[in-house]
Amino acid sequence: MSELAAICLAWVGMSCFCVAMTRHHRAVFGGTPARRTRLLLRVTGTMLLALSLAAAVSGAGWAFGSVQWGCAISVSALAMVLLVSYRPRWLLRATAAILLAGGLLLAV
């Protein structure tokens, strides 16, 4: 289950980094982010990626967990690039769905 947590946290962290960029924030929300908002999103994204690393390493150890973490970030980033390129407004829905599904699966 820690692999699932790592993937979910990586997705949410990468989505924070994505909407911290002015171009993507404008595409998703329709406006330019304030400087404070961009900083908050970057800090949140960094913390979520660190938590993702911790989840991956706790489940599989440093040797394999770090590889899983790298794969989780890569897959999340690729999916995010495709989503923001073609359907930027769906990013919030996808992130909410991943948070909900990940939370439900971890609770079980």
C-alpha positions as CSV (number, residue, x, y, z in Angstrom):
1,M,0.0,0.0,0.0
2,S,2.9,2.3,0.5
3,E,3.5,2.2,-3.3
4,L,0.0,3.6,-3.8
5,A,0.6,6.3,-1.3
6,A,3.9,7.2,-3.1
7,I,2.1,7.5,-6.4
8,C,-0.8,9.5,-5.1
9,L,1.6,11.9,-3.2
10,A,3.8,12.2,-6.3
11,W,0.8,13.2,-8.4
12,V,-0.5,15.8,-6.0
13,G,3.1,17.2,-5.5
14,M,3.6,17.4,-9.3
15,S,0.2,19.1,-9.7
16,C,1.2,21.7,-7.1
17,F,4.4,22.4,-9.1
18,C,2.4,22.5,-12.3
19,V,-0.1,25.1,-11.2
20,A,2.7,27.1,-9.6
21,M,3.8,28.1,-13.1
22,T,2.0,31.1,-14.4
23,R,1.1,29.6,-17.8
24,H,-0.5,26.5,-16.3
25,H,-2.2,28.4,-13.5
26,R,-3.8,30.6,-16.0
27,A,-4.9,27.6,-18.1
28,V,-6.3,25.8,-15.1
29,F,-7.8,28.6,-13.0
30,G,-8.1,31.4,-15.6
31,G,-6.0,34.0,-13.7
32,T,-2.4,34.8,-12.8
33,P,-1.2,33.5,-9.4
34,A,0.0,35.9,-6.8
35,R,3.7,35.6,-5.8
36,R,2.7,34.2,-2.4
37,T,0.5,31.6,-4.0
38,R,3.3,30.4,-6.3
39,L,5.6,30.2,-3.3
40,L,3.1,28.3,-1.2
41,L,2.4,25.8,-4.1
42,R,6.1,25.2,-4.6
43,V,6.7,24.6,-0.9
44,T,3.7,22.3,-0.7
45,G,4.9,20.4,-3.8
46,T,8.3,19.9,-2.3
47,M,6.9,18.6,0.9
48,L,4.5,16.2,-0.9
49,L,7.4,14.8,-3.0
50,A,9.4,14.3,0.2
51,L,6.5,12.5,1.7
52,S,6.2,10.4,-1.5
53,L,9.9,9.4,-1.1
54,A,9.3,8.5,2.5
55,A,6.3,6.3,1.6
56,A,8.2,4.6,-1.2
57,V,11.3,3.9,0.9
58,S,9.3,2.7,3.9
59,G,7.6,0.1,1.8
60,A,10.5,-1.2,-0.2
61,G,13.7,0.0,1.4
62,W,16.2,2.5,0.0
63,A,17.4,0.3,-2.9
64,F,14.1,-0.3,-4.5
65,G,12.0,2.4,-2.9
66,S,14.1,5.2,-4.5
67,V,13.6,3.6,-7.9
68,Q,9.9,3.3,-7.3
69,W,9.8,7.0,-6.3
70,G,11.6,8.0,-9.4
71,C,9.2,6.1,-11.5
72,A,6.2,7.5,-9.7
73,I,7.4,11.1,-10.3
74,S,8.2,10.3,-14.0
75,V,4.8,8.8,-14.6
76,S,3.0,11.6,-12.7
77,A,4.9,14.2,-14.7
78,L,4.2,12.6,-18.0
79,A,0.5,12.2,-17.3
80,M,0.4,15.8,-16.0
81,V,2.0,17.1,-19.2
82,L,-0.5,15.3,-21.4
83,L,-3.5,16.4,-19.2
84,V,-2.5,20.0,-19.0
85,S,-1.7,20.1,-22.7
86,Y,-5.1,18.8,-23.8
87,R,-7.5,19.3,-21.0
88,P,-6.1,21.8,-18.4
89,R,-9.3,22.3,-16.5
90,W,-9.4,18.5,-15.8
91,L,-6.3,18.8,-13.6
92,L,-8.3,19.7,-10.5
93,R,-10.8,16.9,-11.0
94,A,-8.1,14.3,-11.6
95,T,-6.1,15.4,-8.5
96,A,-9.2,15.3,-6.4
97,A,-10.1,11.9,-7.7
98,I,-6.6,10.6,-7.1
99,L,-6.7,11.9,-3.5
100,L,-10.1,10.4,-2.9
101,A,-9.2,7.0,-4.4
102,G,-5.8,6.9,-2.7
103,G,-7.3,7.8,0.7
104,L,-10.1,5.2,0.3
105,L,-7.6,2.5,-0.7
106,L,-5.2,3.3,2.1
107,A,-8.1,3.3,4.6
108,V,-9.1,-0.3,3.6
